[in-house]
């Protein structure tokens, strides 16, 4: 079976090193705050001006003055702080963030990222800080379902939607695989056991390559 959204977030969280500063993009990446490894100190930043974001609050902990960039209630860890919006973007544009974990509409095989607008008039464009994060973070990784609801591949030869940034994505976590973006294109590092490589390729527009040490993609029940 494909991974759930929370399992995708869990898998991405496992690759975060001790002491890193990480921005979580709107949508699926915000779930990473709830599944961080217990043995590491990972500082989460929200572009609207929060440093030290904690897991989602319980119903009796919600503080509507403490929200993330997606306007969802969050908690603040001990030692965390609110900062001015300008200072938050100075962190981003000054290359002080080790990682940005972002959602995407499409990712191209050369690492191009499209995540701010589609052709659907029901969903108006919303660039937010995506372009700043794509340019300012030291590394960009994407969390996304492998296809749209109608089965259209999100991992493409070239993005069809307007680009957020060119050649910035280094790794992609989907509900079916963990894929690195290399000079040779998409390299599959891990893959769920309920699909074979040809089946994964059929759900991907761009050509996939197997890593020599291809591993099964597994996640705990969450």
C-alpha positions as CSV (number, residue, x, y, z in Angstrom):
1,X,0.0,0.0,0.0
2,X,1.2,3.6,-0.5
3,X,2.4,5.5,2.5
4,X,-0.1,7.8,4.2
5,X,0.7,11.6,4.4
6,X,1.9,11.2,7.9
7,X,4.2,8.3,7.0
8,X,5.7,10.4,4.2
9,X,6.4,13.1,6.8
10,X,7.9,10.4,9.1
11,X,10.3,9.1,6.4
12,X,11.5,12.7,5.6
13,X,12.1,13.3,9.3
14,X,14.4,10.3,9.6
15,X,16.9,12.1,7.3
16,X,17.2,15.2,9.4
17,X,20.5,15.5,11.1
18,X,21.1,16.6,14.7
19,X,21.3,20.4,15.1
20,X,19.8,21.3,11.8
21,X,17.5,24.4,11.2
22,X,14.6,23.4,8.9
23,X,11.7,25.3,7.4
24,X,8.5,23.3,6.9
25,X,6.5,24.4,3.9
26,X,2.7,24.7,3.8
27,X,0.7,21.5,3.6
28,X,2.2,18.0,3.9
29,X,5.6,19.2,5.2
30,X,3.9,20.6,8.4
31,X,3.3,17.1,9.5
32,X,7.0,16.6,10.0
33,X,6.8,18.5,13.3
34,X,4.7,15.7,14.8
35,X,7.1,12.9,13.9
36,X,10.6,14.1,14.6
37,X,13.2,11.6,15.9
38,X,13.5,11.8,19.7
39,X,17.3,11.5,19.7
40,X,18.1,14.7,17.8
41,X,17.7,18.4,18.3
42,X,16.0,19.8,15.2
43,X,14.9,23.4,15.1
44,X,11.9,24.2,13.0
45,X,11.3,27.6,11.5
46,X,8.1,29.0,10.1
47,X,8.4,31.9,7.6
48,X,5.8,34.0,9.3
49,X,8.1,34.5,12.3
50,X,8.4,31.4,14.6
51,X,11.7,29.7,15.5
52,X,11.3,26.5,17.5
53,X,8.0,25.2,16.2
54,X,6.7,22.2,18.2
55,X,4.2,19.5,17.3
56,X,0.5,20.3,16.7
57,X,-1.3,21.3,19.8
58,X,-4.1,19.3,21.5
59,X,-7.5,20.9,21.6
60,X,-6.9,22.5,24.9
61,X,-3.5,23.9,23.9
62,X,-4.6,25.9,20.9
63,X,-3.4,29.5,20.9
64,X,-4.7,31.4,17.9
65,X,-1.9,33.9,18.2
66,X,0.6,31.0,17.6
67,X,0.2,29.7,14.0
68,X,2.4,28.6,11.2
69,X,2.6,30.0,7.7
70,X,-0.4,27.9,6.7
71,X,-2.4,29.5,9.5
72,X,-2.5,26.2,11.5
73,X,-2.2,26.3,15.3
74,X,1.3,25.2,16.4
75,X,3.2,24.9,19.7
76,X,6.4,26.6,20.7
77,X,9.2,24.5,22.2
78,X,11.2,25.6,25.3
79,X,13.7,28.1,24.0
80,X,11.7,29.0,21.0
81,X,10.8,32.5,20.0
82,X,8.6,34.8,17.9
83,X,10.5,37.1,15.5
84,X,9.5,39.9,13.2
85,X,8.4,38.8,9.7
86,X,11.4,40.8,8.3
87,X,13.8,38.9,10.6
88,X,12.3,35.6,9.6
89,X,13.0,36.3,5.9
90,X,16.5,37.5,6.8
91,X,17.1,34.0,8.1
92,X,15.9,32.6,4.9
93,X,17.5,34.9,2.4
94,X,20.7,35.0,4.4
95,X,21.2,31.2,3.9
96,X,20.9,30.4,7.6
97,X,18.5,27.5,7.0
98,X,20.0,24.1,6.5
99,X,16.9,22.6,4.8
100,X,13.6,23.6,3.4
101,X,11.0,20.8,3.2
102,X,8.4,21.9,0.6
103,X,5.3,20.6,-1.1
104,X,5.1,20.6,-4.8
105,X,2.7,20.4,-7.8
106,X,5.5,19.1,-10.0
107,X,9.2,18.4,-9.9
108,X,11.3,18.0,-13.1
109,X,14.1,15.4,-13.5
110,X,16.7,18.2,-13.4
111,X,15.4,19.5,-10.0
112,X,13.1,22.3,-11.3
113,X,10.3,23.0,-8.7
114,X,6.8,24.2,-9.4
115,X,4.7,24.7,-6.3
116,X,3.0,28.1,-6.4
117,X,0.3,28.0,-9.0
118,X,-1.7,25.7,-11.3
119,X,-4.1,26.1,-14.2
120,X,-7.1,25.5,-11.9
121,X,-9.1,28.8,-11.5
122,X,-10.6,27.4,-8.3
123,X,-7.1,27.7,-6.6
124,X,-5.6,31.1,-6.9
125,X,-1.8,31.5,-7.0
126,X,-0.1,31.7,-3.6
127,X,3.7,32.1,-3.9
128,X,4.1,33.1,-0.3
129,X,7.8,32.5,0.7
130,X,8.3,29.6,-1.6
131,X,10.7,31.4,-4.0
132,X,12.7,32.8,-1.1
133,X,13.0,29.4,0.5
134,X,13.9,27.7,-2.8
135,X,16.7,30.2,-3.3
136,X,17.8,30.7,0.3
137,X,17.8,27.3,2.0
138,X,21.1,25.3,1.7
139,X,19.1,22.3,0.4
140,X,15.5,21.8,-0.8
141,X,13.7,18.5,-0.4
142,X,10.1,17.8,-1.5
143,X,7.3,15.9,0.1
144,X,4.4,15.0,-2.3
145,X,2.1,12.3,-3.4
146,X,3.5,10.5,-6.4
147,X,0.5,11.3,-8.6
148,X,-2.5,13.6,-8.6
149,X,-5.9,12.2,-7.6
150,X,-6.6,11.4,-11.3
151,X,-3.3,9.6,-11.7
152,X,-1.3,12.3,-13.4
153,X,2.4,12.0,-12.7
154,X,3.9,14.8,-10.6
155,X,7.5,13.8,-11.3
156,X,8.0,15.0,-14.9
157,X,10.6,15.5,-17.6
158,X,9.8,19.2,-17.6
159,X,7.4,21.1,-15.3
160,X,4.2,22.2,-17.1
161,X,3.3,24.7,-14.4
162,X,5.2,28.0,-13.8
163,X,8.4,27.4,-12.0
164,X,9.2,28.4,-8.4
165,X,12.9,27.8,-8.9
166,X,15.2,26.0,-11.3
167,X,17.4,23.0,-10.4
168,X,16.9,23.3,-6.6
169,X,15.3,20.0,-5.5
170,X,17.8,17.3,-4.2
171,X,15.5,14.6,-2.8
172,X,11.8,13.7,-3.1
173,X,9.7,11.7,-0.6
174,X,6.5,10.3,-2.1
175,X,3.9,7.8,-1.0
176,X,5.7,5.2,-3.2
177,X,9.4,6.0,-3.1
178,X,12.4,8.0,-2.0
179,X,14.0,9.5,-5.0
180,X,17.2,11.6,-5.4
181,X,17.6,14.2,-8.1
182,X,21.1,13.7,-9.7
183,X,22.9,14.9,-12.8
184,X,21.7,11.8,-14.5
185,X,18.0,12.3,-13.5
186,X,15.8,10.6,-10.9
187,X,17.4,7.8,-8.9
188,X,15.1,5.6,-6.8
189,X,16.7,4.9,-3.4
190,X,13.7,3.3,-1.7
191,X,10.4,1.9,-3.0
192,X,7.3,0.5,-1.3
193,X,7.1,-3.3,-1.5
194,X,3.6,-3.4,-3.0
195,X,4.8,-2.1,-6.4
196,X,7.5,-3.2,-8.8
197,X,9.9,-0.9,-10.6
198,X,7.9,-1.1,-13.8
199,X,4.8,-0.1,-11.9
200,X,6.6,2.8,-10.3
201,X,7.9,3.9,-13.7
202,X,4.3,3.8,-15.1
203,X,3.3,6.4,-12.5
204,X,6.3,8.6,-13.4
205,X,6.7,10.7,-16.6
206,X,10.4,11.1,-16.3
207,X,12.8,8.1,-16.6
208,X,13.7,6.4,-13.3
209,X,16.9,4.7,-12.5
210,X,17.5,2.1,-9.8
211,X,20.1,2.9,-7.1
212,X,22.6,0.0,-6.8
213,X,21.5,-0.4,-3.2
214,X,17.8,0.0,-3.7
215,X,15.9,-0.6,-0.4
216,X,12.3,-1.2,0.6
217,X,10.5,1.8,1.8
218,X,8.8,1.1,5.1
219,X,7.2,3.2,7.8
220,X,5.5,2.5,11.1
221,X,1.7,2.7,11.4
222,X,0.9,6.3,12.2
